Amino acid sequence: MRPDEAFPFFGIEIRTPRLSLRLGGDEDNLALARVAASGIYPAGRIPFVSTWAEEDPDVLPRNLLQHRWGNLSGQRPGDWNLHFTVFHEGGPVGVQSLWAKDFGVRRTVNSGSWLGRDFQGRGLGTEMRAAVLELGFATLGAELAHSGSFRGNAASEAVSRKLGYEPNGIEVYAVKGERKISQNWLLRREAWERSRREVISVSGVTPACLEFFGLTP
Ligand SMILES: CC(C)(COP(=O)(O)OP(=O)(O)OC[C@H]1O[C@@H](n2cnc3c(N)ncnc32)[C@H](O)[C@@H]1OP(=O)(O)O)[C@@H](O)C(=O)NCCC(=O)NCCS
């Protein structure tokens, strides 16, 4: 039995001109941990609500593996959170997630992402976000997509704006004892249609996947 026969999300692949997005296996997770350990953001400028990337390089691989296993084990029909490994030129370079709760009813997705610093600033962040939006809107029929970025995260904000998101309120978080304001972003289906990139293909979304996505026939 292949992994995707037991767990259908393993068979999904999204391809863009320069990237392939798949869940990947433990070898890929270890390669991702190496990318993360070599740096995601400048010291002191945590872009995430969680401080996972602050860990010591000795501990980070174990934490990253446990986080990804925990994430996979928590999937339920309609309530899913896919942490796609982003492959570029043959190896992992970052993660692009897409998640939803009660998707069959709410038709709303959320996303989050990171790239290793060596791979930032070349348009890959825009390409990988566009990839999961293709899955969410074109394949699964989403109506809305949310995202969020801490104030001052110019690259993440620029990706959201370029793809047609509009500002949608703020949230306030405590990160390592510091007050951080997150700008929420909202992408409506009509705006996604205007910014859509036709060169993205989604494969492997089988009837078993659709059921897991909360789209029972
Ligand atoms: C956010 C992130 C995924 C974006 O990916 P990226 O590949 O660096 O972004 P892109 O190259 O696609 O750039 C998108 C836009 O941002 C702009 N941009 C990038 N860095 C910028 C900066 N420091 N200041 C201003 N604009 C910036 C680019 O010019 C580009 O716009 P353009 O195409 O109109 O020129 C990546 O930078 C990253 O992983 N950052 C650290 C982790 C993080 O912040 N994750 C998101 C948490 S909300």
The ligand as an SDF file (V2000), in Angstrom:
LIG
                    3D

 48 50  0  0  0  0  0  0  0  0999 V2000
    7.0810   36.2270    3.8120 C   0  0  0  0  0  0  0  0  0  0  0  0
    7.8260   35.3850    2.7970 C   0  0  0  0  0  0  0  0  0  0  0  0
    7.2100   33.9810    2.7210 C   0  0  0  0  0  0  0  0  0  0  0  0
    7.6750   36.0840    1.4130 C   0  0  0  0  0  0  0  0  0  0  0  0
    8.4000   35.3650    0.4650 O   0  0  0  0  0  0  0  0  0  0  0  0
    9.4610   36.0680   -0.5130 P   0  0  0  0  0  0  0  0  0  0  0  0
    9.8410   35.0510   -1.5090 O   0  0  0  0  0  0  0  0  0  0  0  0
   10.5300   36.6590    0.3130 O   0  0  0  0  0  0  0  0  0  0  0  0
    8.5920   37.2200   -1.1750 O   0  0  0  0  0  0  0  0  0  0  0  0
    8.5900   37.6070   -2.7140 P   0  0  0  0  0  0  0  0  0  0  0  0
    9.9780   37.5570   -3.2530 O   0  0  0  0  0  0  0  0  0  0  0  0
    7.5340   36.7990   -3.3840 O   0  0  0  0  0  0  0  0  0  0  0  0
    8.2140   39.1260   -2.6070 O   0  0  0  0  0  0  0  0  0  0  0  0
    6.9110   39.5850   -2.5810 C   0  0  0  0  0  0  0  0  0  0  0  0
    6.9280   41.0760   -2.6340 C   0  0  0  0  0  0  0  0  0  0  0  0
    7.4780   41.5650   -1.4110 O   0  0  0  0  0  0  0  0  0  0  0  0
    8.3810   42.5840   -1.6890 C   0  0  0  0  0  0  0  0  0  0  0  0
    9.3630   42.5440   -0.6260 N   0  0  0  0  0  0  0  0  0  0  0  0
   10.1340   41.5110   -0.2810 C   0  0  0  0  0  0  0  0  0  0  0  0
   10.9110   41.8410    0.7630 N   0  0  0  0  0  0  0  0  0  0  0  0
   10.6200   43.1320    1.0510 C   0  0  0  0  0  0  0  0  0  0  0  0
   11.0860   44.0530    2.0160 C   0  0  0  0  0  0  0  0  0  0  0  0
   11.9960   43.6760    2.9370 N   0  0  0  0  0  0  0  0  0  0  0  0
   10.5700   45.2830    2.0110 N   0  0  0  0  0  0  0  0  0  0  0  0
    9.6320   45.6470    1.1120 C   0  0  0  0  0  0  0  0  0  0  0  0
    9.1230   44.8130    0.1940 N   0  0  0  0  0  0  0  0  0  0  0  0
    9.6190   43.5780    0.1680 C   0  0  0  0  0  0  0  0  0  0  0  0
    8.9760   42.2070   -3.0010 C   0  0  0  0  0  0  0  0  0  0  0  0
    9.5190   43.3350   -3.6350 O   0  0  0  0  0  0  0  0  0  0  0  0
    7.7980   41.6210   -3.7390 C   0  0  0  0  0  0  0  0  0  0  0  0
    7.0420   42.6010   -4.3740 O   0  0  0  0  0  0  0  0  0  0  0  0
    7.2440   42.8830   -5.9520 P   0  0  0  0  0  0  0  0  0  0  0  0
    7.1250   41.5560   -6.6360 O   0  0  0  0  0  0  0  0  0  0  0  0
    6.1330   43.8040   -6.2490 O   0  0  0  0  0  0  0  0  0  0  0  0
    8.6110   43.4420   -6.0780 O   0  0  0  0  0  0  0  0  0  0  0  0
    9.3360   35.2620    3.1320 C   0  0  0  0  0  0  0  0  0  0  0  0
    9.9450   36.5250    3.0380 O   0  0  0  0  0  0  0  0  0  0  0  0
    9.5760   34.6810    4.5250 C   0  0  0  0  0  0  0  0  0  0  0  0
    9.5840   33.4840    4.6870 O   0  0  0  0  0  0  0  0  0  0  0  0
    9.8080   35.5460    5.5320 N   0  0  0  0  0  0  0  0  0  0  0  0
   10.1190   35.0830    6.8830 C   0  0  0  0  0  0  0  0  0  0  0  0
    8.9610   34.3350    7.5050 C   0  0  0  0  0  0  0  0  0  0  0  0
    7.6830   35.1240    7.4250 C   0  0  0  0  0  0  0  0  0  0  0  0
    7.6730   36.3300    7.5930 O   0  0  0  0  0  0  0  0  0  0  0  0
    6.5910   34.4000    7.1700 N   0  0  0  0  0  0  0  0  0  0  0  0
    5.2860   34.9960    7.0630 C   0  0  0  0  0  0  0  0  0  0  0  0
    4.7130   35.2000    8.4190 C   0  0  0  0  0  0  0  0  0  0  0  0
    3.2200   36.1540    8.2780 S   0  0  0  0  0  0  0  0  0  0  0  0
  1  2  1  0
  2  3  1  0
  2  4  1  0
  2 36  1  0
  4  5  1  0
  5  6  1  0
  6  7  2  0
  6  8  1  0
  6  9  1  0
  9 10  1  0
 10 11  2  0
 10 12  1  0
 10 13  1  0
 13 14  1  0
 14 15  1  0
 15 16  1  0
 15 30  1  0
 16 17  1  0
 17 18  1  0
 17 28  1  0
 18 19  1  0
 18 27  1  0
 19 20  2  0
 20 21  1  0
 21 22  1  0
 21 27  2  0
 22 23  1  0
 22 24  2  0
 24 25  1  0
 25 26  2  0
 26 27  1  0
 28 29  1  0
 28 30  1  0
 30 31  1  0
 31 32  1  0
 32 33  2  0
 32 34  1  0
 32 35  1  0
 36 37  1  0
 36 38  1  0
 38 39  2  0
 38 40  1  0
 40 41  1  0
 41 42  1  0
 42 43  1  0
 43 44  2  0
 43 45  1  0
 45 46  1  0
 46 47  1  0
 47 48  1  0
M  END
$$$$
